[in-house]
Amino acid sequence: MAGKKVKRMLAVLLAGAMVVSTAACGGNKDADTKSSTDSGDGAAGQETVAAEGEEGALVVGIYGGLDSLNPWTSGRITKDMVTYVLYETLASCQSGSKDLDNILMKGFEKVDDNTFDVEIYDYIKDAEGNAITAADVVFSFEQYMQNWATTVEAVTAKDDYHVELKLNTTAAGAFEYIVCKVPIASEKAYNDSADQFASTSCGTLPYTVAGGKDYVNGTKIVARKTGTYWQTDESLIYPGSAANAEVIQFDILEEPTQMALAVEEGRIQFAQYIDPSLLDEVAAKDNLELCMVPSSEDRGIMLCMTEDSPFYDNLALRQAVLYAIDNEAVAEACGYGYGSPSIVTCGNADLTIGYDSSWETKPYDYDPDKARELLKEAGYDEGKLHLRLLCNNNKTITTMWQIIQANLLDVGIDAELNVCEGTTYGSYRDGTSGQYELAYAGPGNGGYVTSDLWNTLFNRKNYASGATWAGAKDDKLQELYDKIAAPDGYTQDNINAFYEYITDNAYYYRIYDLPEYAAYDKEAVSGYFVDWNRFIRANTIALSK
């Protein structure tokens, strides 16, 4: 066992030495492409410190700033951490659950496989007293759809309190996903706002951001309690809509050590994220408590499947690459003792609806000798294959790729690591970009596989190219997906058939799992609510002193 551990650590050190050979891509370092892909590592070296909180305020550390408070524009998961303190959705649903919790939505009726009649409460008001009607729901959906790809075909106000929502899919979970995702606000409040909610807010939750000194981009965001809330029936209040602190101050602390120091020194009461490398240090503090949140990010890689890719029509090569990866070493290096190697191709036992324990076979378990054999079978001698590995500038993900790069070199595959930033990485990640052979995917694996995980990775109907995200045009793959997405098609047999197909064909591979951890002062914090199994709602954090 000791020898195996030493081998893995040598692999990590070797990979670290190869950073100098990576090719950097251009891009906007402040932009990002997917919420949970970034775990607060991208701004290493930036000397950010916690802003001084006003007396009595709950000070919460988040690891990324917001270019705008506009609730419908894209952003990292840190944007959700702020948005859902100010705005509510029609409903909510915990990842891994099929049950909806109504918020603004009083109820709904399924009209047909694609159409839903949604009723909202007839007494909803926002923080400024504007009544929220079906027209505002339509407005909010239309704003959201300008920035995000959705399954919504049409949204129509039938009267003041009924909305018809027509989807372009019959897939299980599509309705549940969208009613839990779109923040609702008054069209009047938006139009009255001087900057269209860029630095101010007006939602249905009892907190607002006034702008000015309460919104300092990249430093802090201050939300103040309004004292009024539209839902007067306490039995109907969603737990995530609680309003505890009078003032919530979000401090943007992008450098991981600054976040840890801030909570250790009491400058913030709650840190929404602690880097894995600092977890032991934080956990050793007597007054601090760690809170584990299951990560809904599927930490896997996809193989480019366009016709000009070496992986196209070469199963042996795809399998060779996957067998070459030491995912146990990756989990050790990226998780600092808190990660675990994946034992499935994709999915999360706690979060993925339809996950089956029969998947837990350790497919493509690390076997470098088998990888070398398959490489020869695929038609490549040692050193004759060059692969480009696409990576964003997240420290943890870069570490993963450095180990994979060393693993591939070990079996005779020349591997070049291309580290990109921001929107450049996002545009390159489409397989048809021609920019990679292997890329980190990172889709969400919570809820129905037809909502995100397999819908994002494998549903060709999502992409203008007519191919999957990685560029595959496999008719059998699409046929199996369509069976799951059909009315009443979300069965275990259909799900297992699809899983077996992507596993046998080595289209994708989940490398490791790493939960995310928050930390808080247990002497100051007496309670909180975790929403969507993703993050703690700051408005629900209760202070004990």
C-alpha positions in Angstrom: 0.0 0.0 0.0 2.8 2.4 0.9 4.5 1.8 -2.5 1.2 2.6 -4.3 0.9 5.8 -2.3 4.4 6.9 -3.2 3.8 6.1 -6.9 0.8 8.4 -6.8 2.6 11.2 -5.1 5.4 11.0 -7.6 2.8 11.2 -10.4 1.5 14.4 -8.8 5.0 15.9 -8.5 5.8 15.0 -12.1 2.5 16.6 -13.3 3.3 19.7 -11.3 6.7 20.0 -13.1 4.9 19.9 -16.5 2.9 23.1 -15.9 5.5 25.0 -17.8 4.6 23.1 -21.0 1.0 24.1 -20.9 -0.3 26.4 -23.6 -2.4 29.3 -22.3 -5.5 30.4 -24.2 -6.8 34.0 -24.2 -10.1 35.1 -22.8 -11.9 37.2 -20.2 -10.8 36.0 -16.8 -13.9 37.4 -15.0 -16.3 35.5 -17.1 -17.3 31.9 -16.4 -19.4 29.3 -18.2 -20.9 27.1 -15.6 -22.0 27.7 -12.0 -20.6 24.8 -10.2 -17.5 24.3 -12.3 -15.6 26.9 -10.3 -14.9 26.2 -6.7 -13.2 29.5 -5.7 -9.7 28.7 -7.0 -9.5 31.0 -10.1 -8.2 34.1 -8.4 -5.1 32.8 -6.5 -2.8 35.6 -5.5 -5.5 38.3 -5.4 -5.2 40.1 -2.1 -8.8 40.4 -1.1 -9.8 40.9 2.5 -13.2 41.0 4.2 -14.9 44.3 4.2 -15.7 45.7 7.6 -19.3 44.7 8.5 -21.7 47.1 10.2 -22.8 46.3 13.7 -25.3 43.5 14.0 -24.9 42.4 10.3 -24.5 38.8 9.3 -21.4 38.7 7.2 -21.1 35.9 4.7 -18.1 35.2 2.5 -18.6 34.2 -1.1 -15.8 33.3 -3.5 -16.9 35.3 -6.6 -18.2 38.7 -7.5 -21.2 39.6 -9.5 -20.9 41.9 -12.6 -24.6 42.6 -12.1 -27.4 42.0 -9.7 -29.8 41.4 -12.6 -31.4 38.1 -11.6 -31.7 36.7 -15.2 -28.2 37.2 -16.5 -25.7 34.4 -16.5 -23.1 33.9 -13.8 -21.3 31.6 -11.4 -23.0 29.7 -8.5 -22.0 32.7 -6.3 -24.6 34.7 -8.3 -27.3 32.2 -7.2 -26.1 32.6 -3.6 -27.1 36.3 -3.8 -30.0 36.2 -6.3 -32.1 33.7 -4.3 -31.8 36.0 -1.2 -33.5 38.7 -3.2 -35.8 36.9 -5.6 -38.1 33.9 -5.4 -39.1 31.3 -8.1 -42.4 29.7 -8.7 -41.3 26.6 -6.8 -38.3 24.8 -5.4 -37.1 21.2 -5.4 -34.2 19.6 -3.6 -31.7 17.8 -5.9 -32.5 14.1 -5.9 -36.2 14.7 -5.0 -39.2 14.5 -7.3 -41.3 16.7 -5.0 -42.0 20.3 -5.7 -42.3 22.9 -2.9 -44.6 25.7 -4.0 -43.4 29.3 -3.4 -45.1 31.8 -5.7 -47.0 29.0 -7.4 -50.2 28.0 -5.8 -50.5 24.9 -8.0 -50.4 23.6 -11.5 -52.3 21.4 -13.9 -50.7 19.3 -16.6 -52.8 20.0 -19.7 -50.9 17.6 -22.0 -47.4 16.1 -22.3 -45.9 19.5 -23.1 -48.3 22.1 -21.6 -48.8 23.2 -18.0 -51.3 25.6 -16.5 -49.6 27.4 -13.6 -51.6 29.3 -11.0 -49.9 31.9 -8.8 -51.2 33.4 -5.5 -53.4 36.4 -6.1 -51.8 38.5 -3.3 -48.1 38.5 -4.1 -46.3 41.8 -3.7 -42.6 42.7 -4.1 -40.4 44.7 -1.7 -41.8 48.0 -3.0 -45.4 46.9 -2.9 -45.9 46.2 -6.6 -48.4 43.4 -7.3 -47.0 40.4 -9.0 -49.3 39.0 -11.7 -49.1 36.5 -14.5 -47.8 39.2 -16.8 -44.8 39.6 -14.5 -44.1 35.9 -14.6 -44.2 36.0 -18.4 -41.8 39.0 -18.4 -39.4 37.3 -16.0 -39.3 34.1 -18.1 -38.7 36.1 -21.3 -35.8 38.0 -19.6 -34.3 34.7 -18.5 -34.7 33.1 -21.9 -32.7 35.9 -23.5 -29.6 34.7 -21.5 -30.1 31.0 -21.1 -31.1 28.1 -23.3 -34.3 26.6 -21.9 -36.9 23.9 -22.8 -39.6 26.6 -22.9 -41.3 27.0 -26.2 -43.9 29.6 -25.1 -45.1 31.3 -22.0 -48.4 33.1 -21.9 -50.6 34.9 -19.4 -54.1 33.4 -19.5 -55.4 35.9 -17.0 -54.0 37.8 -14.0 -53.1 34.7 -12.0 -52.7 31.9 -14.6 -49.8 31.2 -16.9 -49.6 28.7 -19.7 -46.1 27.1 -19.9 -45.5 25.2 -23.1 -42.3 23.1 -23.3 -40.4 21.8 -26.3 -39.8 18.5 -24.6 -41.7 15.8 -22.8 -38.7 14.7 -20.7 -39.2 14.0 -17.1 -38.1 16.9 -14.8 -38.2 19.6 -17.5 -41.2 21.4 -15.9 -39.8 20.9 -12.4 -36.5 22.3 -13.4 -37.7 25.5 -15.1 -40.2 26.5 -12.4 -37.5 26.2 -9.8 -34.9 28.2 -11.8 -36.4 31.4 -13.1 -36.4 34.4 -10.6 -39.7 36.3 -10.7 -39.8 40.1 -10.5 -42.2 43.0 -11.4 -41.8 44.4 -14.9 -42.7 47.8 -13.4 -40.0 47.6 -10.8 -37.5 46.6 -13.5 -38.4 49.5 -15.7 -38.4 52.0 -12.8 -34.9 50.9 -11.8 -32.3 53.3 -13.0 -29.9 50.6 -14.2 -32.3 47.6 -14.7 -31.4 45.9 -11.5 -27.6 46.0 -12.2 -26.7 47.4 -8.7 -30.1 47.5 -7.0 -32.8 44.9 -6.5 -36.6 44.5 -6.0 -37.8 41.0 -5.6 -40.5 39.3 -3.5 -38.2 38.3 -0.7 -38.0 40.8 2.2 -34.5 42.0 1.4 -33.3 44.6 -1.1 -30.0 46.0 -2.2 -30.1 49.8 -2.5 -27.0 50.3 -4.6 -24.5 53.0 -3.8 -22.3 52.0 -0.9 -24.3 48.8 -0.5 -23.1 47.5 -3.9 -19.3 47.7 -4.4 -18.5 45.5 -7.3 -15.9 42.9 -6.4 -15.9 43.8 -2.7 -19.3 43.6 -1.0 -23.1 43.5 -1.4 -25.3 44.5 1.4 -29.0 43.3 1.5 -31.3 45.0 4.1 -34.5 43.6 5.5 -37.6 45.4 4.4 -39.8 44.3 7.3 -42.7 43.1 5.0 -43.3 39.9 3.2 -46.2 39.0 1.0 -46.9 35.5 2.2 -48.8 36.0 5.5 -49.8 32.4 5.9 -46.9 31.0 7.8 -47.9 27.4 6.9 -47.2 28.2 3.3 -43.8 29.9 3.7 -41.1 28.0 2.0 -38.2 27.2 4.4 -35.7 28.9 2.0 -37.7 32.1 2.1 -37.1 32.7 5.8 -35.8 36.2 6.8 -33.6 36.1 9.9 -30.8 38.6 9.9 -31.7 42.3 9.7 -28.7 43.0 7.4 -26.8 40.5 5.3 -23.4 41.6 4.0 -21.8 39.4 1.3 -18.0 39.8 1.2 -16.3 38.7 -2.0 -13.2 36.8 -1.1 -11.8 35.1 -4.2 -8.5 34.0 -2.8 -9.1 30.8 -0.8 -6.7 31.6 2.1 -8.4 34.9 2.6 -11.7 33.2 2.9 -10.4 30.8 5.5 -8.6 33.5 7.5 -11.7 35.6 7.5 -13.9 33.0 9.2 -11.0 31.9 11.5 -10.5 35.4 12.7 -14.3 36.2 13.0 -14.4 38.8 10.3 -17.2 36.8 8.7 -19.6 34.5 10.5 -20.2 32.2 7.5 -17.9 31.1 4.7 -19.9 29.7 1.7 -16.8 27.7 0.5 -13.6 26.4 2.0 -10.9 25.2 -0.4 -10.1 21.4 0.1 -6.5 22.3 0.9 -7.6 24.3 3.9 -10.3 22.1 5.3 -8.1 20.4 8.0 -6.8 23.8 9.1 -10.4 25.3 9.5 -11.8 22.1 11.1 -9.1 22.3 13.8 -10.4 25.6 15.1 -12.6 25.0 18.2 -15.2 27.6 17.4 -15.7 26.6 13.7 -17.9 23.9 12.2 -17.8 22.5 8.7 -21.0 22.0 6.7 -20.7 19.4 3.9 -22.9 20.0 0.8 -23.0 17.2 -1.8 -21.6 18.5 -5.1 -24.0 18.3 -8.0 -21.1 18.8 -10.4 -20.3 15.6 -12.3 -16.5 15.8 -12.4 -15.9 14.0 -15.6 -14.2 14.3 -19.0 -15.6 14.0 -22.5 -13.8 12.7 -25.5 -14.1 14.7 -28.8 -16.1 12.6 -31.2 -16.0 14.7 -34.4 -15.0 12.9 -37.6 -11.5 14.4 -37.6 -10.8 13.3 -34.0 -8.6 10.3 -33.4 -11.3 9.0 -31.1 -13.9 8.9 -33.9 -14.7 5.2 -34.8 -11.9 4.0 -32.5 -13.3 2.4 -29.4 -10.0 0.8 -28.4 -8.3 4.2 -28.3 -11.1 5.7 -26.1 -10.8 2.8 -23.7 -7.0 3.0 -23.7 -7.2 6.6 -22.5 -9.7 5.9 -19.8 -7.8 2.9 -18.4 -4.7 5.1 -18.3 -6.2 7.5 -15.8 -5.4 7.0 -12.1 -8.6 8.5 -10.7 -7.6 7.5 -7.1 -4.5 9.7 -7.5 -6.7 12.5 -8.8 -9.1 12.2 -5.9 -6.2 12.3 -3.4 -4.5 15.3 -5.0 -7.6 17.3 -5.7 -9.5 16.4 -2.5 -6.8 16.5 0.2 -8.4 13.5 1.8 -12.0 14.7 1.2 -12.4 13.4 -2.3 -13.1 9.9 -3.6 -12.5 8.1 -6.9 -15.6 7.5 -9.0 -16.9 4.0 -9.2 -19.4 4.8 -11.9 -19.3 6.3 -15.4 -21.5 9.3 -14.3 -24.1 10.2 -11.7 -24.5 10.7 -8.0 -26.1 8.1 -5.7 -27.6 10.8 -3.5 -28.7 13.3 -6.1 -29.4 11.6 -9.5 -32.9 10.3 -10.0 -32.7 6.9 -11.5 -29.1 6.1 -10.2 -28.7 2.4 -9.9 -26.3 0.6 -7.6 -25.6 -1.9 -10.4 -23.6 0.9 -12.1 -21.0 0.7 -9.3 -18.5 -1.6 -11.2 -15.5 0.7 -11.3 -15.6 0.9 -15.1 -12.2 1.6 -16.6 -10.4 1.2 -13.3 -6.8 2.3 -13.5 -4.8 -0.3 -15.5 -1.8 1.2 -17.4 -0.8 -2.2 -18.8 -4.2 -2.7 -20.3 -4.1 0.9 -21.6 -0.8 0.1 -23.4 -2.3 -3.0 -25.0 -5.4 -1.1 -26.2 -3.2 1.7 -27.6 -1.4 -0.8 -29.8 -4.8 -2.4 -30.8 -6.0 1.1 -31.7 -3.1 1.5 -34.1 -0.7 3.7 -32.2 2.9 3.1 -31.2 4.4 4.8 -28.2 4.8 8.5 -28.7 2.9 8.5 -32.0 -0.4 10.0 -30.6 -0.7 13.7 -29.6 -3.7 14.7 -27.6 -4.8 18.2 -26.5 -6.4 18.5 -23.0 -8.7 21.4 -22.6 -8.8 22.9 -19.1 -10.1 26.1 -17.4 -8.0 28.0 -14.9 -9.6 26.5 -11.9 -6.8 25.3 -9.6 -8.5 22.0 -8.6 -9.4 21.1 -12.2 -6.0 22.0 -13.4 -4.5 19.6 -10.9 -6.7 16.9 -12.2 -5.5 17.5 -15.7 -1.9 17.6 -14.7 -2.2 14.1 -13.2 -4.0 12.8 -16.3 -1.3 14.3 -18.5 1.3 12.4 -16.6 -0.8 9.2 -16.8 -1.1 9.5 -20.5 2.6 10.1 -21.0 3.3 7.1 -18.8 1.5 4.8 -21.3 3.0 6.4 -24.4 0.6 9.2 -25.3 1.9 12.7 -25.8 -0.4 15.1 -24.0 -0.5 18.8 -24.2 -2.4 20.8 -21.5 -4.2 23.9 -22.8 -5.3 26.1 -19.9 -8.0 28.6 -20.9 -9.9 31.3 -19.1 -13.5 32.4 -19.0 -15.6 32.7 -22.2 -12.8 31.3 -24.3 -12.9 28.0 -22.4 -16.7 27.9 -22.7 -16.6 28.4 -26.5 -13.8 25.9 -27.0 -15.6 23.2 -24.9 -18.0 22.5 -27.8 -16.5 19.5 -29.6 -17.1 21.1 -33.0 -14.7 23.9 -32.0 -11.7 21.7 -33.0 -9.8 22.8 -29.9 -9.4 19.6 -28.0 -9.4 15.8 -27.8 -10.2 15.7 -24.1 -12.2 18.3 -22.1 -13.6 18.7 -18.6 -17.4 18.7 -18.8 -18.8 19.4 -15.3 -22.6 19.1 -15.9 -25.0 19.0 -13.0 -25.9 15.5 -11.9 -28.8 16.4 -9.5 -32.4 15.5 -10.3 -33.5 13.9 -13.5 -30.8 13.0 -16.1 -33.0 14.5 -18.7 -32.8 17.9 -16.9 -29.0 18.4 -17.0 -26.6 15.5 -16.9 -27.4 13.5 -20.0 -29.4 16.3 -21.6 -26.3 18.5 -21.6 -23.8 15.8 -22.5 -25.7 13.7 -25.1 -28.9 15.2 -26.4 -28.0 16.3 -29.9 -31.3 18.4 -30.2 -29.7 20.9 -27.8 -27.0 22.0 -30.3 -27.1 23.8 -33.6 -24.4 21.4 -34.9 -26.7 18.5 -34.6 -24.1 16.7 -32.6 -23.6 16.1 -28.9 -21.6 18.5 -26.8 -18.5 16.5 -27.6 -19.4 16.3 -31.3 -20.8 12.8 -31.6 -23.5 12.0 -34.2 -24.5 8.5 -32.9 -28.1 7.7 -33.9 -28.3 4.8 -31.5 -27.3 7.1 -28.7 -30.0 9.6 -29.6 -32.6 6.9 -29.9 -31.8 5.6 -26.4 -32.0 9.2 -25.0 -35.3 9.9 -26.8 -36.8 6.8 -25.2 -36.0 8.2 -21.7 -37.3 11.6 -22.7 -40.6 10.3 -24.0 -43.8 10.5 -22.0 -43.6 7.7 -19.4 -40.1 6.8 -20.7 -38.3 7.6 -17.5 -38.0 3.9 -16.4 -35.1 2.1 -14.8 -34.8 -0.2 -17.8 -34.4 2.7 -20.2 -32.0 4.6 -17.9 -29.9 1.5 -17.4 -29.8 0.8 -21.2 -28.5 4.3 -21.8 -25.9 4.1 -19.0 -24.6 0.8 -20.3 -24.3 2.2 -23.9 -22.3 5.2 -22.9 -20.1 3.1 -20.6 -19.5 0.4 -23.2 -18.6 3.0 -25.9 -16.4 5.0 -23.5 -18.0 8.3 -24.4 -17.6 10.0 -21.0 -16.0 9.2 -17.7 -16.5 10.6 -14.3 -13.1 10.9 -12.6 -13.8 11.6 -8.9 -16.2 13.1 -6.4 -15.6 16.0 -4.1 -18.2 17.4 -1.8 -18.1 21.1 -1.1 -17.8 22.5 2.4 -18.9 25.7 4.0 -17.7 26.8 7.5 -19.3 28.9 10.2 -18.7 30.2 13.7 -20.8 27.7 15.8 -20.9 30.2 18.6 -22.5 32.9 16.4 -24.7 30.8 14.1 -27.6 28.8 15.4 -29.2 27.5 12.2 -29.5 27.6 8.4 -31.2 26.0 5.4 -29.5 24.2 2.5 -31.4 24.8 -0.8 -31.3 22.5 -3.8 -28.6 20.5 -1.9 -26.2 23.1 -3.3 -25.6 26.0 -1.0 -26.8 27.6 2.2 -29.4 30.3 1.8 -27.9 33.3 3.6 -31.3 34.7 4.5 -32.0 31.6 6.5 -28.9 31.8 8.6 -29.9 32.6 12.2 -27.5 34.3 14.5 -27.4 33.3 18.2 -25.6 36.4 19.3 
